Structure formats: C-alpha cells, structure tokens
C-alpha cells in the first residue's frame, strides 16, 4: 500500500474540489431519499455554502443559490466578486511581468496559476479558455498532460462527458509520446474513474487494479475511496480465479480492508459462498452506491447483476436444487427466490429452468467445448466466403 504521507505530496492540487460536486449531488436528492440514505441535507447545505464563501467562489455561489432557490446575498456576492477581481488582477500582473522580464517557463507557470484560480472559483468557461491558451504555449509533454488532467477534473466536476473523453483521448496520445511513470499511472486512475461513472466496470477494474500499489491521485479521491471503487468494480467483472489473485489475496487491498469491514464482509461472503451474509452486505453496498454521485445512477443495475452472479455461483456447483434450499441459502422467502429466478431466466441472465410442480431449479450448464466448436465453424464459413469473393474479383 502507498505511504499516504509521501504520496499525497505527489498528488496534484484538488482543483476543482470534487467534494463540492458530491455535496451538490446530496442536496439535489429528494428529502425522502436523503433520509433513507442517512444524509443530513441541512448540514450538507451549510458545509457547501461555507466552502463557497471561504473560497470566494462567486460564480458557483450564483449557480448553487439558483439550484437551491435561495435569494442571493448581494453584499456577500459583491465581496466575492471584488476578491476575485483583486486576485485575477494580481495574476495578470504576474503574467505581464513574466512576459517582460522572465522566460517562457515562468510565463507558463503564471498562466497555470490563473487557470487554477478560475477553476477554483467555479468559472468553467473562463477556465477552459485560459487552459487552452496555456496549452498552446506549453511545449513539454509532461506539462501538457497536467493541463489535460486539469480539464478532465473540470469535466468530472461539471459532469461534462464530452470534455472528459476529448481530454482522455489527448492524454493517451501524449502518453504514447513519452509520459513518465507517475503520469502513466495517473492516467489509468482517471480512465478507470470515468469508466466506472459510465457503467464500464470491466475497464474500471482493469485500470484500478493496475494502480493499487502506485496510487497518487488524491486530487480525485482518498486511497480508501479508491479501494472501495476497485472492489465494487472487480467483484462484478472478475472471474473467480482473477478475483482470488487480485482482490482476495491482494496484499495492498488487504492492508486497507481492516478499515473497511463492510467491504471485507462483501468480498468474503460471496467468495466463501455465505449467501445470506452476502445479501445483507449487498444491501449495505447498495446504500454506498446510492450515496455516491458517480455510482448512484448505476445502483439498481449493479445490485441486479451481483444477485445474478451469486445465483450463478451457487447453481454452478449443482445439477439440481430445490427452491426451498436456495431460499434458505440466501435468507429469503421461497416466493422471493422463485420470482427472482423466473425473471432472470426469462431475460437470459441465468442458464437454468424451474420445475414449478416439483419446486426444483435445474442448472443448464453451457457446453463450452461445443460453443467453441460452433464458433470455429462460423468463423471458418465467414473466411471461406471472403476467399471466394476475393477469388472472383481476381478472376475478373
């Protein structure tokens, strides 16, 4: 596991502050949802406004006030705008002085300072404009990557997927030209974070697991949150062998799990086939997902897929099971398990069938060898057809 003291110093500035985006999400929930999730919206609102006022975030203050349908305090807004003007004027002087008396490196540093300040006060458009100007004057690959990381974070803060994807693609191109070890790892975390937010848990797991021992992206999240995201993604997408190697026996993950008892229970209960305990843990994981702005919209999908995974794991061990046995294994009623299995079988999510009369669940284990044989035949037919078409063209 990374030593937190050293690696937090290696992280970039928390600009923008993504905790503000999380708070905005929490206060956007309905009062009923917030209560169910144990979120004190009044406290969140106070903390959010304190952050905005402390940081003199004039643009953000107007946006959040509109969202909350709160009247603007004109004196507070004027003070913020005055502070913003003073700071921007000061940075403009630094840029002018650097252009007149110093080198290109000092000019770029002053321009980056302006980018960061505009982002920190919530002025997205002005920040993007300045970031592009700075990028045009930046020559080194590493510094260009840092500016693209900045724009990706801005996209994450504003939920601007286009801004994120464009800059992820550009960052990947630059990495191929010679990005250093730290930036390569940072890009993997950013890629995984975005992949997770769009329900691509497989890519998220791959990128997160590659950086468990080298994580330094504290500008996005804490290390504990990173491990939670890694576990959530890996549990859904890794096969048992990979899950054993990379998560269950993963030394870096295990070093953190003593601080995360729910996630330890979540992993162990499924891995050890303690299905009733797994269902309890999954219900708590669902609460975690619903509280997280990046995962909330995927909570229902994720829980459904994990139920399918647990049912499939049990059915793989048997040819036939009674509905009663499955209900007892998962700690639910026969009516619930019958309804769940029927739904998943009907959609093709489970390879099984139910004998309603006998109360038996029969597993239909896929014939992998036959499936591979059929695939080879199909691919062979396609290849032969292409060869025949090519031969006709050559003959003509």
C-alpha positions as CSV (number, residue, x, y, z in Angstrom):
1,X,0.0,0.0,0.0
2,X,1.3,3.5,-0.7
3,X,2.6,5.5,2.2
4,X,0.0,8.2,2.5
5,X,2.3,11.0,3.7
6,X,4.7,10.8,0.8
7,X,2.2,10.1,-2.0
8,X,-0.3,12.8,-1.0
9,X,2.5,15.2,-1.6
10,X,3.0,13.7,-5.1
11,X,-0.7,14.3,-6.0
12,X,-1.9,17.4,-7.9
13,X,-3.9,20.2,-6.3
14,X,-7.5,19.4,-5.5
15,X,-8.7,21.9,-8.2
16,X,-11.6,21.8,-8.7
17,X,-12.7,20.5,-5.3
18,X,-14.7,17.4,-6.2
19,X,-16.2,17.2,-2.7
20,X,-18.3,20.2,-3.7
21,X,-19.8,18.3,-6.6
22,X,-20.6,15.5,-4.2
23,X,-22.3,17.9,-1.8
24,X,-24.3,19.4,-4.7
25,X,-25.5,15.9,-5.5
26,X,-26.5,15.2,-2.0
27,X,-28.6,18.3,-1.7
28,X,-30.2,17.5,-5.1
29,X,-31.8,14.3,-3.6
30,X,-35.4,14.3,-2.5
31,X,-35.8,14.7,1.2
32,X,-37.2,11.1,1.3
33,X,-34.1,9.7,-0.5
34,X,-31.7,11.7,1.7
35,X,-33.4,10.5,4.9
36,X,-33.3,6.8,3.7
37,X,-29.5,7.3,3.0
38,X,-28.8,9.0,6.3
39,X,-27.9,12.3,4.7
40,X,-28.5,15.4,6.7
41,X,-29.2,17.8,3.9
42,X,-29.3,20.9,6.2
43,X,-25.7,20.1,7.4
44,X,-24.5,19.4,3.8
45,X,-26.0,22.7,2.7
46,X,-24.2,24.6,5.5
47,X,-20.9,22.9,4.7
48,X,-21.3,23.6,1.0
49,X,-22.1,27.3,1.5
50,X,-19.1,27.6,4.0
51,X,-16.8,26.2,1.3
52,X,-18.2,28.5,-1.3
53,X,-17.9,31.6,0.9
54,X,-14.4,30.7,2.2
55,X,-13.1,30.2,-1.3
56,X,-14.8,33.3,-2.7
57,X,-16.5,31.3,-5.4
58,X,-18.7,34.0,-6.8
59,X,-19.8,32.1,-10.0
60,X,-20.5,28.9,-8.0
61,X,-22.4,30.9,-5.4
62,X,-24.8,32.2,-8.0
63,X,-25.3,28.7,-9.5
64,X,-25.9,27.0,-6.2
65,X,-28.2,29.7,-5.0
66,X,-30.3,29.2,-8.1
67,X,-30.3,25.4,-7.7
68,X,-31.5,25.8,-4.0
69,X,-33.9,28.6,-4.9
70,X,-32.1,30.7,-2.3
71,X,-32.1,34.5,-2.5
72,X,-28.6,35.9,-3.3
73,X,-27.0,37.9,-0.5
74,X,-25.8,40.9,-2.6
75,X,-23.2,42.0,-0.1
76,X,-21.7,38.6,0.1
77,X,-21.7,38.3,-3.7
78,X,-20.1,41.7,-4.1
79,X,-17.3,40.8,-1.6
80,X,-16.7,37.6,-3.5
81,X,-16.5,39.3,-6.9
82,X,-14.2,42.0,-5.5
83,X,-11.9,39.3,-4.1
84,X,-11.9,37.5,-7.5
85,X,-11.1,40.7,-9.3
86,X,-8.2,41.6,-7.0
87,X,-6.7,38.1,-7.3
88,X,-7.1,38.0,-11.1
89,X,-5.6,41.5,-11.5
90,X,-2.7,40.3,-9.3
91,X,-2.1,37.2,-11.5
92,X,-2.4,39.3,-14.7
93,X,0.4,41.5,-13.4
94,X,2.5,38.3,-12.7
95,X,1.9,37.1,-16.3
96,X,2.8,40.6,-17.7
97,X,5.9,40.8,-15.6
98,X,7.0,37.2,-16.6
99,X,6.5,38.0,-20.3
100,X,8.6,41.2,-20.0
101,X,11.3,40.1,-17.7
102,X,11.5,36.3,-17.4
103,X,11.5,33.2,-19.5
104,X,8.7,31.1,-21.1
105,X,8.7,28.7,-18.2
106,X,7.8,31.5,-15.7
107,X,5.1,32.8,-18.1
108,X,3.6,29.3,-18.3
109,X,3.6,28.9,-14.5
110,X,1.8,32.2,-14.1
111,X,-0.8,31.2,-16.7
112,X,-1.3,27.9,-15.0
113,X,-1.9,29.8,-11.7
114,X,-4.7,31.8,-13.5
115,X,-6.2,28.5,-14.8
116,X,-6.3,27.1,-11.3
117,X,-7.8,30.1,-9.8
118,X,-10.6,30.4,-12.4
119,X,-11.4,26.7,-11.9
120,X,-11.3,27.0,-8.1
121,X,-14.0,29.8,-8.1
122,X,-16.2,27.8,-10.4
123,X,-15.8,29.8,-13.6
124,X,-15.8,26.9,-16.1
125,X,-15.9,28.8,-19.4
126,X,-13.1,31.3,-18.4
127,X,-11.0,28.5,-17.0
128,X,-11.3,26.4,-20.2
129,X,-10.4,29.4,-22.4
130,X,-7.3,30.0,-20.2
131,X,-6.4,26.3,-20.2
132,X,-6.4,26.2,-24.0
133,X,-4.3,29.4,-24.2
134,X,-1.8,27.9,-21.8
135,X,-1.8,24.6,-23.7
136,X,-0.9,26.5,-26.9
137,X,2.2,27.9,-25.1
138,X,3.3,24.6,-23.5
139,X,5.9,22.6,-25.2
140,X,6.8,19.7,-22.8
141,X,4.8,16.5,-22.8
142,X,4.5,16.3,-19.0
143,X,3.2,19.8,-18.6
144,X,0.7,19.3,-21.5
145,X,-0.5,16.1,-19.7
146,X,-1.0,18.1,-16.5
147,X,-3.3,20.6,-18.3
148,X,-5.3,17.7,-19.8
149,X,-5.7,16.2,-16.4
150,X,-6.9,19.6,-15.2
151,X,-9.6,19.6,-17.9
152,X,-10.6,16.0,-17.2
153,X,-11.1,17.0,-13.5
154,X,-13.1,20.0,-14.6
155,X,-15.3,17.7,-16.7
156,X,-15.8,15.4,-13.8
157,X,-16.7,18.3,-11.6
158,X,-19.3,19.6,-14.1
159,X,-20.4,16.1,-15.4
160,X,-19.3,17.1,-18.9
161,X,-18.6,13.8,-20.6
162,X,-17.5,15.3,-23.8
163,X,-14.9,17.4,-22.1
164,X,-13.7,14.3,-20.2
165,X,-13.5,12.0,-23.2
166,X,-11.8,14.5,-25.5
167,X,-9.0,15.1,-22.9
168,X,-8.6,11.5,-22.0
169,X,-8.0,10.7,-25.7
170,X,-5.5,13.5,-26.0
171,X,-3.8,12.4,-22.8
172,X,-3.5,8.9,-24.1
173,X,-1.9,10.2,-27.3
174,X,0.6,12.2,-25.3
175,X,1.5,9.3,-23.0
176,X,2.5,7.3,-26.1
177,X,5.0,10.0,-26.9
178,X,6.8,9.6,-23.6
179,X,4.8,10.2,-20.5
180,X,6.6,9.4,-17.2
181,X,5.7,6.7,-14.8
182,X,3.7,8.9,-12.4
183,X,1.6,10.4,-15.2
184,X,1.0,7.0,-16.8
185,X,-0.4,5.7,-13.5
186,X,-2.4,8.9,-13.0
187,X,-4.0,8.4,-16.5
188,X,-5.0,4.9,-15.6
189,X,-6.8,6.1,-12.5
190,X,-8.6,8.9,-14.4
191,X,-9.6,6.4,-17.1
192,X,-10.9,4.0,-14.6
193,X,-12.8,6.6,-12.7
194,X,-14.5,7.8,-15.8
195,X,-15.2,4.2,-17.0
196,X,-16.9,3.5,-13.7
197,X,-19.1,6.6,-14.0
198,X,-20.4,5.3,-17.4
199,X,-21.0,1.7,-16.1
200,X,-17.9,0.2,-17.8
201,X,-16.9,-1.6,-14.7
202,X,-14.6,-4.0,-16.6
203,X,-12.3,-1.2,-17.7
204,X,-12.6,0.4,-14.3
205,X,-11.5,-2.7,-12.6
206,X,-8.6,-3.2,-15.0
207,X,-7.2,0.3,-14.6
208,X,-7.8,0.5,-10.8
209,X,-6.1,-2.9,-10.1
210,X,-3.1,-1.8,-12.2
211,X,-2.6,1.2,-9.9
212,X,-3.5,-0.2,-6.4
213,X,0.2,-0.2,-5.4
214,X,1.1,3.1,-7.1
215,X,-1.9,5.3,-6.4
216,X,-1.2,9.0,-6.1
217,X,-4.4,10.6,-7.5
218,X,-5.5,12.2,-4.2
219,X,-6.9,15.1,-6.2
220,X,-9.7,12.8,-7.3
221,X,-10.3,10.7,-4.1
222,X,-8.8,9.3,-1.0
223,X,-7.0,6.0,-1.1
224,X,-9.8,4.3,0.9
225,X,-12.4,5.5,-1.6
226,X,-10.2,4.3,-4.4
227,X,-10.0,0.8,-2.8
228,X,-13.8,0.8,-2.4
229,X,-14.3,1.6,-6.1
230,X,-11.7,-1.1,-7.0
231,X,-13.6,-3.7,-5.0
232,X,-17.0,-2.7,-6.4
233,X,-15.7,-2.9,-10.0
234,X,-13.7,-6.1,-9.5
235,X,-16.5,-8.0,-7.7
236,X,-18.8,-7.6,-10.7
237,X,-16.3,-8.3,-13.5
238,X,-13.5,-10.6,-12.5
239,X,-13.8,-14.4,-12.7
240,X,-13.1,-16.3,-9.5
241,X,-9.5,-17.1,-10.4
242,X,-8.7,-13.4,-11.0
243,X,-10.7,-12.3,-8.0
244,X,-8.7,-14.6,-5.8
245,X,-5.4,-13.5,-7.1
246,X,-6.0,-9.7,-7.3
247,X,-8.6,-9.0,-4.6
248,X,-9.0,-11.8,-2.1
249,X,-5.2,-12.4,-1.9
250,X,-4.2,-8.9,-3.0
251,X,-1.8,-7.7,-0.3
252,X,-2.3,-3.9,-1.0
253,X,-6.1,-4.3,-0.8
254,X,-6.0,-6.5,2.3
255,X,-3.9,-3.9,4.1
256,X,-6.8,-1.4,3.8
257,X,-9.7,-3.8,4.4
258,X,-9.3,-3.8,8.2
259,X,-10.6,-0.2,8.0
260,X,-13.4,-1.2,5.6
261,X,-15.3,-4.0,7.4
262,X,-18.3,-3.8,5.1
263,X,-16.2,-4.4,2.0
264,X,-14.3,-7.2,3.8
265,X,-17.7,-8.9,4.5
266,X,-18.8,-8.2,1.0
267,X,-15.8,-10.0,-0.6
268,X,-15.6,-12.9,1.9
269,X,-19.3,-13.7,2.0
270,X,-19.5,-14.2,-1.8
271,X,-16.1,-15.9,-2.1
272,X,-16.9,-18.3,0.8
273,X,-20.5,-19.0,-0.5
274,X,-22.1,-17.5,2.6
275,X,-25.0,-16.2,0.5
276,X,-27.3,-15.0,3.3
277,X,-24.5,-12.8,4.6
278,X,-23.7,-11.7,1.1
279,X,-27.3,-10.5,0.5
280,X,-27.0,-8.4,3.8
281,X,-23.7,-7.0,2.7
282,X,-25.0,-6.3,-0.8
283,X,-27.9,-4.3,0.6
284,X,-25.4,-2.1,2.5
285,X,-23.2,-1.8,-0.6
286,X,-26.4,-0.5,-2.4
287,X,-26.6,2.3,0.1
288,X,-23.0,3.2,-0.5
289,X,-23.7,3.3,-4.3
290,X,-26.8,5.4,-3.9
291,X,-24.8,8.0,-1.8
292,X,-22.0,8.3,-4.4
293,X,-22.7,10.8,-7.2
294,X,-20.6,8.7,-9.7
295,X,-22.4,5.5,-8.9
296,X,-25.9,6.4,-7.8
297,X,-27.4,6.0,-11.3
298,X,-25.9,2.5,-11.6
299,X,-27.0,1.2,-8.2
300,X,-30.0,-0.8,-9.4
301,X,-28.1,-2.3,-12.3
302,X,-25.1,-3.2,-10.1
303,X,-27.2,-4.9,-7.4
304,X,-29.2,-6.9,-10.0
305,X,-26.0,-8.1,-11.7
306,X,-24.4,-9.1,-8.4
307,X,-27.5,-11.1,-7.5
308,X,-27.3,-12.9,-10.8
309,X,-23.6,-13.6,-10.1
310,X,-24.4,-15.1,-6.7
311,X,-27.2,-17.3,-8.1
312,X,-25.0,-18.5,-10.9
313,X,-22.2,-19.3,-8.5
314,X,-24.5,-21.5,-6.4
315,X,-26.0,-23.2,-9.4
316,X,-22.6,-24.0,-10.9
317,X,-22.0,-26.4,-8.0
318,X,-25.2,-28.4,-8.6
319,X,-27.2,-30.0,-11.3
320,X,-30.5,-29.6,-9.4
321,X,-31.5,-27.6,-6.3
322,X,-34.9,-27.2,-4.6
323,X,-36.3,-23.7,-4.5
324,X,-36.5,-24.1,-0.7
325,X,-32.8,-24.8,-0.5
326,X,-31.9,-21.7,-2.5
327,X,-34.3,-19.6,-0.4
328,X,-32.7,-20.8,2.8
329,X,-29.2,-20.3,1.4
330,X,-29.9,-16.7,0.6
331,X,-32.0,-16.0,3.7
332,X,-35.1,-15.0,1.7
333,X,-38.6,-16.5,1.1
334,X,-39.4,-19.1,-1.5
335,X,-41.8,-16.6,-3.1
336,X,-38.9,-14.1,-3.5
337,X,-36.4,-16.6,-4.9
338,X,-39.0,-18.0,-7.3
339,X,-39.9,-14.6,-8.6
340,X,-36.2,-13.5,-8.9
341,X,-35.1,-16.7,-10.7
342,X,-38.0,-16.6,-13.1
343,X,-37.2,-13.0,-14.1
344,X,-33.5,-13.7,-14.6
345,X,-34.1,-16.9,-16.5
346,X,-36.7,-15.2,-18.8
347,X,-34.2,-12.5,-19.7
348,X,-31.4,-15.0,-20.3
349,X,-29.3,-13.7,-17.4
350,X,-29.4,-17.2,-15.8
351,X,-28.8,-20.5,-17.5
352,X,-31.4,-22.5,-15.6
353,X,-35.1,-23.6,-15.6
354,X,-37.6,-24.1,-12.9
355,X,-39.9,-27.1,-12.4
356,X,-42.8,-25.3,-10.8
357,X,-44.5,-28.6,-9.9
358,X,-41.6,-30.2,-8.2
359,X,-40.1,-27.0,-6.9
360,X,-36.8,-27.8,-8.5
361,X,-34.3,-25.5,-10.1
362,X,-32.3,-27.2,-12.8
363,X,-29.0,-25.6,-13.9
364,X,-28.3,-25.6,-17.6
365,X,-24.5,-25.5,-17.7
366,X,-23.2,-24.2,-21.0
367,X,-21.2,-26.6,-23.1
368,X,-18.0,-24.6,-23.6
369,X,-16.4,-27.1,-25.9
370,X,-19.4,-27.2,-28.2
371,X,-19.7,-23.4,-28.1
372,X,-16.0,-23.1,-29.2
373,X,-16.6,-25.7,-31.9
374,X,-19.6,-23.8,-33.3
375,X,-17.6,-20.5,-33.1
376,X,-14.8,-22.1,-35.2
377,X,-17.2,-23.4,-37.8
378,X,-18.9,-20.0,-38.0
379,X,-15.6,-18.1,-38.4
380,X,-14.4,-20.7,-40.9
381,X,-17.6,-20.1,-43.0
382,X,-17.0,-16.4,-43.0
383,X,-13.4,-16.8,-44.0
384,X,-14.3,-19.2,-46.9
385,X,-16.9,-16.7,-48.2
386,X,-14.4,-13.9,-48.2
387,X,-11.8,-16.0,-50.0
388,X,-14.5,-17.0,-52.6
389,X,-15.4,-13.3,-53.1
390,X,-11.7,-12.4,-53.4
391,X,-11.1,-15.1,-56.0
392,X,-14.0,-13.8,-58.1
393,X,-12.5,-10.3,-58.1
394,X,-9.1,-11.6,-59.1
395,X,-10.5,-13.7,-61.9
396,X,-12.4,-10.7,-63.3
